Amino acid sequence: MLSREAPSKRRLLAVGAHPDDIEFGCGGILIKEIARGHEVTNLNLSRGEAASNGDPETRRREAEAAAAVMGARLEVLELEGDSRIEYRPANAIAIARRSP
């Protein structure tokens, strides 16, 4: 039997390599989840140092503004820097520790 009750509040973690990856990749879905009462944290794994448009400070401000508009929290976990992120157990553990 399907329940018509609202699902319990969930905490969601969206992970992107660079500022703006999350917003472009799944921002619409996250906004819908926030509207349903869930908490969202956007976690960027670099400051976007290798970007072709904008410096890291500008990209941080844009990510903060986007998170505010979405109603999400923003965190930055700088691993090895833009274009140097590697799949390694230590990185996976660092991301898991940031899970909401």
Secondary structure, 3 states (H helix, E strand, C coil): CCCCCCCCCCEEEEEECCCCHHHHHHHHHHHHHHHCCCEEEEEECCCCCCCCCCCHHHHHHHHHHHHHHHCCEEEECCCCCCCCCCCCHHHHHHHHHCCC
